[in-house]
Amino acid sequence: DALTLSLGRSMVLTSNSGSRQVWIIIAERLPPTILLFTTTTVLMFFIELFAGLYLSRKYGTLPDKLAVSLAPLSSIPGWFYGIFLIMIFAGWLRLLPWGGMVDAPPPEDPIMYGLSVLKHMVLPMLSWFIAYIPIGVYNMRTFFLMFSTEEYVEYAQARGIPSRIIERRYVLKPTLPPIITSFVLTLISSWMGAIVTETVFNWPGLGTLLYAAINPANPDPPVVIGITTIYAYLLVISVIALEIA
């Protein structure tokens, strides 16, 4: 029993520095996750916001119909598109890396190191763009259309107020609370990573850490509890801040 316990402890997850402290293990994996998924989430938010606002002005036109027809792309998760992107751009065209966060061996020059990281971010970001932007644009477009038909908007149009001012003051402003709430909650979720996407692209973030921690062959409950607790605290703080705002 003592030998089994010793072997079990020796297989517990450790950080790159060899530490077994949960907060150190999580702290080392959090920056890569924030770099990839938080950046992707912020870019997706602004693309969906401005595209949805634009399409709400172009109801029934070709761009609007195209956006509606592309919405079903979001019925498939991002990691599924990621597999095909890897096959095309890494396996066939050999333009982008198969996965990971940086080239091996890592470049010593800081600029080249940064460019290497950006190169490795292209495919996972693109997979999420394809999977989640179409439905996001469609939802924003529909949301803005609902507010564009309100009586106070029609009254402002009848008064001759310029369309840009109407959009900013009478359409965008009253819709900001639910939009900002959704954005903040999605942003907090992005800090927890994506298990399957990080595994497909071999991205060293919290997603792959959580996958390793819940592996039935070698589970690590303290890491799972640590990640869950961090998310719970972030969620509570975010909700309180949103209520105050």
N, C-alpha and C positions, 0 to 999 in steps of 0.2 A: 504493500500500500504506500509506503514511504517513497519507493522508487517510482511508482505511478504518479504520485502527487508531484514529485520533483520533475518528472518528464513533462507533465501537464503545465507546470509553471514555466518551464523553459521554452514552451511553445507559445506563450502569451505574446501578443503584438508588442513590438517595441518601436521607438522612434528612430530616426536616422542617427541620432546621437547615442543610441543604445538605452535610452531611458524608458522605463515602463510606466511612468506617470501619465495618466490619461490626458491631462490638460496639455502636456507637451506633445503627445502624439497627435491630438486634434489640432493644436496650434500650427504644427508643421504641414498639415494637409489642408487647412482652411484657406491660405492665400491662393493656391492654384485653383480652388473651386470658385473663390470670389473673382479671380482674374477672368476665368472663362465664362461662368454662368451669370454672374452679376453684370458683366459687360454685355453679354448677349441679351439679358433681360432688359437692360436700359435701352439698348439699340432697338429692340423689338417694340418697346413701349412707344418711343417717339415715332417709329415708322408706322405703327398701327394708328396712333393718334392723328398724325397729319394726313395719312392716307385715308382714314375714315372720314375726317373732316372734309377733305377734297371730294371724296365720292358722294358725300351727302349733298354737295352742290351739283353733282353731275348725275342725279338719279335718272335711270333709264338709258343712259348713254352706253357706248361700247366699253369704256373702262369699268363702269359700274357692273355691267353684265359679266365682264371678265372676272371681276373680283368675286361675284356670287358663284360663278362656275368653278373657281379655284378653291372655294371654301372646303369642299370635301377632302382636299389633300390633308387636312388636319385630323382626319379620322385615323391616320396611321401615326404612331409615335416617332419621335425624332431619331431614335437609335436605328429604326428599320431603314430610314433613308440613309443613315450614316454608313450602314453596311454596303449599300450600293455605291455611295460616294467613294468609299475606300477602294472598292473594286475598280471604279472608273479612273479616279485621279491618282491613286497610289499604285494599283496593280497594272492597269492598262496604259494610261498616259505617263505614269511615273513623274508627275509634276509635284505631288505633295506627299508628305510622309504617311506611313501606315498608322502611326499613333504615337503616343508618348507626349511629353511636354517640351522636349528640347532634343537637338541632335546628340548623338553619341559618337565621340566624346563631346561634351559641351564646349562651345567656342569660348575662348578666354577673353576676347574683346567684348565689352559690355554692349556695344551697339549690335554686333553680330549675334550675341546671345539673345538680345531682345527681338531681333528679326527672326531668329530661329524659333522662339516661342510663338511669335505672331504667325509664322508659317504653320506651326502645329495646331493653332487655334482655328484655322480656316475651315477645315472639314467639320468639326463638331458644331461650330457656329452655323455653318451653312445647313447642316442637317436640322437644327432647331428652327432656322428661318423658314425652311420649306415646310416643316411640320406645323408650326404654330402661328406664323404671321398671317396666313390666309384666313383662318377663323377669327383671329384678333381684328383684322381689318374689317371683316364682315360684321362683327359685333359692334365695333365702333361706328361703322357706317350706319347700321340700323339704329343704334342708340342716338346718334346725332339727328337722324331723320325723324325720330319720334319727337324730339324737342323742337325741331324746325317747323313742325305743324301746329305748335301751340298758338293760342290766340294772341298772346302778347308779342310773339314774333311777327305774326301777320299784321298786327297793329303798328309795329315798328317799321315794317316794310311800307305800309300805307302812309306813314309820316315822311317817307323818303329818306330814311336813315341809310347810309351806305352799307353795302352787304358785309364788308369787312368788320365794321363796328357791330353789326347785328350778330355776326358769328362770335366775336370775342365777348360781347357784353350779354347777349340774350340766349346764346346757344352753348358756348364753351363754358362760361362762368357757372351757370347752374348745374352743369354736368360734372364739374370738377370733383366734388366730394366723393361720389362713388368711383370715379376713375382713379383718383389718388389713393383711395382705400384699397382698391384692387391692385394697384401698382405696388404699394408698400408691402402688402401681404405676399405678393408674388416675389418681390425682391428678397424678403426674409426667407422664403422657401428656397430661393436660388442659392443661398449661403449653405444649404444642406447638401448641395450637389445633386447628381442624378446617377443612381447606382448603375443602371444598364448602359447609359450613354458613356459614362466614364470607363466602364469595363470594356465596351466595344472599342473605344479609342485609347485605352490604356492610359487614361489621364490620372495622375497621382493626386486626387482630391478626396473630399470626404465621402463621396459615393463609393469609390473603390475601398476606402477604409471601412465603411459600414458593411460592404459586401464581405470583406475578409473577417469582420468581427462577428457576423451572423452565420458564417460558414459552419454547418453542422459538424464537420469533421474536426474543427478547431475553434469553437466559439469563444468570444471574449466579451462577456456581459458588461464589464465596467466601461468599455469603449462605447457600446450601444447606449448604455444609460447616460454617459457623458454627452454624446451627440444629441440624444433626445432632450436632455435637460437644457442644453444650450438653446435648442430650438424653442422650447417652452418659454424660457425667459425672454428670448427675443420677441416671441409672439405677444407676450403679455405687455412688454414695454412698447411695442409698436401699436397695439390696440389702445393703450392709454394715451400715447402721443397723438394718435389720430382723433381720439375723442376730444382732447384739449384743442387740437387744431380746428 
